[in-house]
Amino acid sequence: MARELSLDKTRNIGIAAHIDAGKTTTTERILFYTGRVHRMGEVDQGAATMDWMAQEQERGITITAAATTCLWQDHTINIIDTPGHVDFTVEVERSLRVLDGVVAIFCAVAGVQPQSETVWRQADKYGVPRIAYVNKMDRTGADFHRALHAMRERLGCRAVAVQLPMGQEADFQGIIDLIRMKALVYTDGEGREYEEQPIPEEMTVLANRFREALLEAAAETDEDLMQKYVNGEEFTEDEIRAGLRRGALRYMMVPVLCGASYRNKGVQPLLGAIVDYLPSPLDVPPVQGRHPDTGEPATRPASDDEPLSALAFKVAVDRNVGQLVHLRIYSGRLQRGASVYNSTRRISTRVGRLLRMHANRREHLKEAFAGDIVAAVGIETTNTGDTLCDKDAPILLESIQFPEPVISVAVEPQTKSEEPKLLEAIAALAGEDPTLQSHTDPESGQIIISGMGELHLDIVTDRLRREYQVSAHVGRPQVAYRETIRGTAEVE
C-alpha cells in the first residue's frame, strides 16, 4: 500500500492559545471548509466536533487534546486542538512534543494573555515554528495593532503582519491581503464566498507601510531577495511566500493573520497560511535519539524507507475498543498486525488495529507512514512517552517531561466493597493523564489524588462518577498532628 500524498504535502499542526481565544471554534471552521464536517458546531451550544466529552460540552471548554485530519489544496493537515486552561497544560506539552508547527491564536481584545505566554514558552522549548492568528476582530474593544505590539513586547518575537483587518469591532468586514494587495470582503454568512476588491483609499497608506515591513522581513531570509529589495525591484508573490516560509522555519519571524472565526471570516486564508508557512516533516531536523543498549546517539530522517521509529505521546481508554495509544510516526511504516519493539520497556508487542482519529470517531487503516499521527489498539503495555521501533534497528527517543501535581484531595468510596473499583478507576485515569497521581496515606488510610488544579481534580471526580460509575466522597486530606518533647524540666 502506498501513501496517498507525498511527505512534503503533510502538515502536523497544533492549535494553541489562552482559554476562550477561539481555538475550538477555529478548528470547527477548518473542518467545515475542508469538508470534514457538513455543519459547524458551536462551543457555546455544546455541539463542537472536537469537544466530544460530556464535561467539555457542559462547560464549554476543551479538556483533552483531540486529533483530526483534513485535506486542503492537495495537502494533508493533521490537527491537534489543545486545551487553553492551565490545569490541562499537560495536553499542550505532549502535543507540542510531536508536532511540527503551531497556530497560536490570540484574542483581538485581550491580546497576549498569561496562558498565551506559557504555550509560547512550550513551543520555544521544543523549537516548533509557528504562525499567529488574531481572532475575534468583530468583538467590542478589538484592536489588531495593539495585539501585534503585545506579541512583540511580551513574547519577544518578530511578528510580521501578512494581513490587515478591514474595520474592527462591529465594522469588521474582511481582510487586506498584503502579499497580493487585495481586499477580501465576505459576502455570505457561512464565509464560503468573498469578493476581491481594491484596497479602500483610506487604508492605502497603512497597507503600503505594512507591506514594506513584510517585504523587508522576506528579503532578510535570502541574499538574492535582499539584492532585489535594495535595488527597489518588485517581488513576485511566490518569492514573498518563500521568504516568509524560510523566516518562519528558522524562527526568524512569525507571520500574523487576522479574522473572526465565529463570524466565519478569515479561516480559509489561515488554511492557506498553514500550507504556505508551516513545515512538513521533511522541513524539520531528523528526530534525535540514542541506542537503548549502547547509549550512542542515533537519528531517524523522515522517510518511509527508514526503520520504524514512533513515539507514544498519549494514552486514552475507549470503552468500545480498550486502550488507545496515540503515536507520532517519525520514520518507517507501521502495519496493522505488525510486531514492534518497545525500546523503553525492552519488550515486543503486536499492533492489533490502526486508527485515524477524528475527535472521538475512528477510521480504520491498514498501514501508517512516516509523518502520520495515528492511534493503535492492542499495545496495552505501552505508556505515554514510550518509543516503538524496529527490533533490528532499535532507537530510544527522548521521553516527555511532565510537571509535578500542585494540589491534592481525598476520595473515599461510599462503601468498603467499592474500594477496589475506585482504585481501578483511578489507575485507569492516571494511565491516561501523567499529571494525575494517587496514593494511599499510611497514616489516615485515605486515598489521595493529586493534580494540576481544582478544575483538573473536579473533572477527574466527575469522570469517576460518569464513566466508571463510582460514587466517591471528596474532601480535604486529613493531616496527622504529633506532639514531641522539645525541652527538659525539673519538677517535685
C-alpha positions in Angstrom: 0.0 0.0 0.0 1.4 3.4 -1.0 0.8 6.7 0.8 -1.9 9.0 -0.8 0.1 12.2 -0.7 3.8 12.8 -0.6 5.5 13.6 2.7 6.2 17.2 1.7 2.4 17.7 1.4 1.8 16.8 5.1 1.4 19.3 7.9 1.3 18.2 11.6 0.0 21.3 13.4 -1.5 22.2 16.8 -4.0 24.9 17.6 -2.9 26.5 20.9 -3.9 29.6 22.9 -5.2 31.0 26.2 -8.6 29.8 27.3 -11.5 31.3 25.3 -9.4 32.7 22.5 -11.3 30.6 19.9 -9.2 27.5 19.3 -12.1 25.0 19.0 -14.3 27.4 17.1 -11.5 28.0 14.6 -10.8 24.2 14.3 -14.6 23.7 13.7 -14.5 26.2 10.8 -11.4 24.4 9.4 -13.2 21.1 9.4 -16.2 22.7 7.7 -14.3 24.4 4.9 -12.2 21.3 4.2 -15.4 19.1 4.0 -14.6 17.0 7.1 -17.9 18.1 8.7 -21.1 19.4 7.0 -22.4 21.6 9.8 -20.5 23.9 12.1 -21.0 23.1 15.7 -20.7 25.8 18.3 -18.8 25.5 21.6 -21.5 27.5 23.5 -24.2 25.1 22.4 -22.0 22.0 23.3 -22.1 20.9 19.7 -18.4 21.3 18.6 -16.9 18.2 17.0 -13.6 18.5 18.8 -15.2 18.9 22.3 -16.7 15.5 22.4 -16.5 14.7 26.2 -19.7 15.4 28.2 -17.7 17.6 30.6 -16.4 19.7 27.7 -19.8 20.2 26.2 -21.4 21.2 29.5 -18.6 23.6 30.5 -17.8 25.0 27.0 -14.1 24.4 27.5 -11.5 22.0 26.0 -10.2 19.4 28.5 -8.4 16.9 26.3 -6.4 17.4 23.2 -8.4 16.0 20.2 -6.8 15.0 16.9 -8.3 15.1 13.4 -7.2 15.0 9.8 -8.4 17.1 6.8 -7.3 18.0 3.2 -6.7 21.4 1.8 -5.1 22.4 -1.5 -3.8 18.8 -2.0 -2.2 18.8 1.4 -2.9 16.5 4.4 -3.3 18.5 7.6 -3.2 16.6 10.9 -4.6 18.9 13.6 -4.5 18.6 17.4 -6.8 21.0 19.1 -5.3 21.6 22.6 -6.9 23.0 25.8 -6.3 26.6 26.9 -6.8 26.1 30.7 -3.6 26.0 32.8 -4.9 22.9 34.6 -4.6 20.9 31.4 -1.3 22.2 30.2 0.0 18.6 30.0 -2.2 18.1 26.9 -0.4 21.1 25.3 3.1 19.8 26.4 2.7 16.3 24.9 1.1 17.6 21.7 3.9 20.1 21.1 6.4 17.3 21.6 5.2 15.6 18.5 4.0 18.4 16.3 5.9 20.2 13.5 4.1 23.6 13.6 1.7 25.6 15.7 -1.1 28.1 15.0 -1.1 30.4 18.1 -4.4 32.1 18.4 -4.7 35.5 20.2 -7.9 37.3 21.2 -8.0 40.7 19.5 -9.5 42.3 22.7 -7.2 40.8 25.3 -4.1 40.3 23.2 -1.3 38.3 24.8 -2.7 36.5 27.9 -0.9 34.5 30.6 -1.6 31.1 29.0 -0.5 32.5 25.6 2.9 33.1 27.2 3.0 29.6 28.7 2.1 28.0 25.3 4.7 30.2 23.6 7.4 29.1 26.0 6.4 25.4 25.5 6.7 25.9 21.7 10.2 27.6 22.2 11.3 24.6 24.4 10.6 22.1 21.5 11.7 24.5 18.8 8.3 24.5 17.0 7.8 27.0 14.1 4.5 28.9 14.4 2.2 31.4 12.8 -0.2 33.7 14.7 -3.9 34.3 14.2 -5.6 37.3 15.8 -9.1 36.2 16.3 -12.4 37.9 17.4 -11.8 41.1 15.3 -15.6 41.6 15.5 -15.7 42.0 19.3 -16.1 45.3 21.1 -12.6 46.5 22.0 -10.8 44.6 19.3 -7.5 46.1 18.3 -5.2 44.3 15.8 -2.3 46.7 16.2 -2.4 46.5 20.0 -2.3 42.7 19.8 0.6 42.9 17.3 2.6 45.2 19.6 1.9 42.9 22.6 3.3 39.9 20.7 6.5 41.8 20.0 6.8 43.2 23.5 5.8 40.3 25.7 6.8 37.3 23.6 9.9 38.8 22.2 9.1 37.6 18.6 9.3 39.4 15.3 5.6 39.5 14.5 5.1 40.3 10.8 1.6 41.2 9.6 0.6 39.3 6.5 -2.9 40.7 6.6 -4.7 43.8 8.0 -8.3 43.9 9.2 -10.8 46.0 7.2 -12.5 47.7 10.0 -12.9 46.3 13.5 -15.5 45.6 16.2 -19.0 45.8 14.6 -17.5 47.3 11.4 -15.2 44.3 10.6 -15.9 43.4 7.0 -13.0 41.4 5.8 -9.2 41.4 5.5 -6.5 43.0 3.4 -4.0 40.6 1.9 -0.6 42.4 2.0 1.0 39.8 -0.4 -1.5 40.3 -3.2 -2.5 43.8 -2.1 -6.2 42.9 -2.4 -9.1 43.4 -0.1 -11.2 40.2 0.7 -14.8 41.2 1.6 -17.1 38.4 2.8 -20.4 38.3 1.1 -22.2 35.4 2.7 -22.9 34.3 6.3 -21.1 31.0 6.1 -17.9 32.6 5.0 -17.6 30.5 1.8 -17.9 33.4 -0.6 -15.8 36.5 -0.6 -15.1 39.2 -3.2 -11.7 40.5 -4.1 -11.8 44.3 -4.2 -9.2 47.1 -4.5 -7.9 48.3 -1.1 -10.1 51.2 0.2 -8.5 54.6 -0.4 -8.4 55.4 3.3 -6.3 52.3 4.1 -3.8 52.5 1.2 -1.1 54.4 3.2 -1.3 52.0 6.1 -1.3 48.9 3.8 1.7 50.2 1.9 3.6 50.8 5.2 2.9 47.3 6.5 3.7 45.7 3.0 7.1 47.4 3.1 7.8 45.8 6.5 6.6 42.5 5.1 9.0 42.7 2.1 11.9 43.7 4.3 11.3 40.6 6.5 11.1 38.3 3.5 14.2 39.8 1.9 16.3 39.2 5.0 16.0 35.4 4.6 17.7 35.3 1.2 20.7 37.1 -0.4 19.1 37.3 -3.9 15.9 38.7 -2.4 17.8 41.2 -0.4 19.6 42.3 -3.6 16.3 42.8 -5.3 15.0 44.7 -2.3 18.0 47.1 -2.1 17.7 47.7 -5.9 14.0 48.5 -5.5 12.8 45.7 -7.7 9.4 44.1 -7.4 8.9 40.7 -5.7 6.7 38.1 -7.1 4.0 36.6 -4.8 5.9 33.3 -4.7 9.1 35.0 -3.7 7.4 36.7 -0.8 5.8 33.5 0.4 9.0 31.5 0.1 10.8 34.2 2.1 8.2 34.2 4.8 8.3 30.4 4.9 12.1 30.4 5.3 11.8 33.0 8.1 9.1 31.0 9.9 11.0 27.7 9.7 14.2 29.4 11.1 12.3 31.1 13.9 13.3 34.5 12.5 9.7 35.7 12.3 6.1 34.9 13.0 3.6 35.6 10.1 0.4 37.2 11.7 -3.1 36.8 10.2 -6.4 38.0 11.5 -10.1 37.2 11.3 -13.3 36.4 13.3 -13.8 32.7 13.3 -17.2 32.8 15.0 -18.4 35.1 12.1 -16.7 32.8 9.6 -14.3 35.4 8.3 -10.6 34.8 7.7 -10.4 31.0 8.2 -9.7 30.0 4.5 -6.7 32.3 4.3 -5.5 30.8 7.6 -5.6 27.3 6.0 -3.6 28.7 3.1 -1.0 30.1 5.5 -0.7 26.7 7.3 0.2 25.1 3.9 2.4 28.0 2.9 4.4 28.8 6.1 4.4 25.8 8.4 6.8 22.9 7.9 6.3 19.4 6.5 8.1 16.5 8.3 10.9 16.9 5.8 11.5 20.6 6.8 12.3 19.7 10.5 15.6 18.1 11.6 15.7 14.3 11.8 14.4 13.1 15.2 17.2 12.5 17.7 17.5 9.5 19.9 20.1 7.0 21.2 20.7 3.3 21.1 18.9 1.7 24.0 21.8 -0.7 24.8 25.0 1.3 23.9 23.6 4.8 24.5 25.2 6.0 21.3 23.4 8.9 19.5 21.1 7.9 16.7 18.9 9.8 14.2 16.0 8.9 12.0 15.2 11.0 8.9 11.6 11.4 8.0 11.2 8.6 5.3 9.0 5.6 4.7 12.2 3.6 3.8 13.9 4.1 7.1 13.5 1.7 10.1 10.4 2.3 12.2 10.5 4.9 15.0 7.4 6.2 16.7 6.6 8.0 20.0 3.6 7.2 22.1 2.5 10.7 23.2 -0.9 10.0 24.6 -2.8 7.0 26.1 -6.6 7.0 26.3 -9.1 4.4 27.4 -12.0 3.9 25.0 -15.0 1.9 26.4 -15.6 0.3 23.0 -12.1 -0.7 21.8 -10.0 -0.6 25.0 -6.7 1.3 25.4 -5.9 3.7 22.5 -2.2 4.7 22.2 -1.7 7.8 20.1 1.5 7.6 18.0 3.6 10.0 16.0 5.5 8.0 13.4 8.8 9.7 12.7 10.2 7.2 10.2 9.3 3.9 8.5 5.9 2.2 8.2 3.6 0.7 10.7 1.3 -2.1 9.5 -1.8 -3.5 11.2 -0.9 -6.7 13.0 2.8 -6.0 12.9 5.2 -6.8 15.8 7.0 -3.8 17.1 9.7 -3.3 19.8 9.1 -1.1 22.8 12.6 0.1 23.5 11.6 1.9 26.7 10.4 -1.2 28.4 12.5 -3.7 26.4 9.5 -5.8 25.2 8.0 -6.8 21.9 4.3 -6.1 21.3 1.8 -6.6 18.5 -0.3 -3.9 17.0 -4.0 -5.0 16.9 -5.6 -2.3 14.9 -4.5 1.1 13.4 -7.0 4.0 13.5 -7.0 7.6 12.3 -8.9 9.7 14.8 -11.4 12.4 14.1 -12.1 13.6 17.7 -13.9 10.5 19.2 -14.7 8.9 15.8 -12.4 6.4 14.2 -11.3 5.4 10.7 -9.6 2.0 10.2 -6.2 1.9 8.5 -4.2 -0.9 7.1 -0.9 0.9 7.2 0.6 4.2 8.5 3.6 6.1 7.2 6.3 8.5 8.3 4.8 11.8 9.4 1.4 10.3 10.3 -0.3 10.8 13.6 -2.5 7.7 14.3 -3.9 5.6 17.2 -3.1 1.9 17.8 -5.2 -0.7 19.7 -3.8 -3.8 21.3 -0.5 -2.5 22.7 -1.6 -2.4 26.3 2.0 -2.5 27.7 2.8 0.9 26.1 2.7 4.1 28.2 2.9 7.8 27.4 6.5 8.7 26.4 7.4 5.1 25.2 9.3 4.6 21.9 8.2 1.9 19.4 10.7 0.9 16.8 12.1 -1.9 14.7 13.8 -4.6 16.8 16.6 -4.9 14.3 17.4 -1.2 14.4 16.4 -0.1 17.9 16.3 3.6 19.0 15.2 5.3 22.2 13.6 8.7 21.6 13.6 11.4 24.3 10.5 10.9 26.6 8.1 13.7 27.6 8.7 15.6 30.9 5.6 16.4 32.9 5.1 18.9 35.7 4.6 17.8 39.3 1.0 17.9 40.7 0.2 21.0 42.9 -3.0 20.2 44.7 -4.5 17.1 46.4 -7.9 15.9 47.6 -9.0 12.8 49.5 -11.5 10.4 47.8 -13.4 7.8 49.8 -15.8 5.1 48.4 -19.3 5.2 49.7 -19.0 1.5 50.8 -15.9 -0.6 51.6 -16.9 -3.0 48.8 -16.5 -0.2 46.2 -12.9 0.5 47.1 -11.3 -1.9 44.6 -13.5 -0.5 41.9 -12.4 3.1 42.9 -8.7 2.2 42.9 -9.1 0.5 39.5 -10.8 3.6 38.0 -8.2 6.0 39.4 -5.4 3.8 38.0 -7.1 3.9 34.5 -7.4 7.7 34.6 -3.8 8.1 35.9 -2.7 5.9 32.9 -4.3 8.5 30.6 -3.0 11.5 32.4 0.6 11.6 33.7 -0.1 14.7 35.9 -2.7 12.8 37.9 -1.1 10.8 40.8 -2.6 8.8 43.6 -1.5 7.0 46.8 -3.0 5.7 50.0 -1.9 7.8 53.0 -0.4 5.3 55.5 -1.4 7.5 58.5 -5.0 8.1 57.7 -5.8 5.3 55.3 -7.3 7.8 52.9 -6.9 7.5 49.1 -5.3 10.8 48.0 -5.3 12.0 44.3 -3.1 14.9 43.2 -3.4 17.0 40.1 -2.7 20.4 38.5 -5.6 22.4 40.0 -9.1 22.4 41.4 -10.7 22.2 37.9 -8.5 19.3 37.0 -9.5 17.3 40.1 -13.1 18.3 39.7 -13.1 16.8 36.1 -11.4 13.6 37.4 -14.0 13.1 40.1 -16.8 13.8 37.6 -15.3 11.2 35.2 -15.1 8.6 38.1 -18.8 9.1 38.6 -20.0 9.1 35.0 -17.6 6.8 33.1 -16.8 4.3 35.9 -20.0 4.5 37.9 -18.0 5.0 41.1 -19.6 7.5 43.6 -16.9 8.8 45.9 -16.9 11.4 48.7 -14.4 14.1 48.0 -12.8 16.1 50.9 -9.7 17.6 52.3 -6.8 15.2 53.2 -6.5 14.5 56.9 -3.3 15.7 58.5 -1.8 13.7 61.4 -0.6 16.0 64.1 2.1 14.8 66.6 3.4 16.1 69.9 7.0 15.7 70.9 9.2 16.7 73.9 11.1 19.8 73.0 13.0 20.5 76.2 13.9 19.4 79.8 12.2 20.4 83.1 12.6 19.5 86.7 9.5 19.1 88.9 8.7 18.0 92.5 
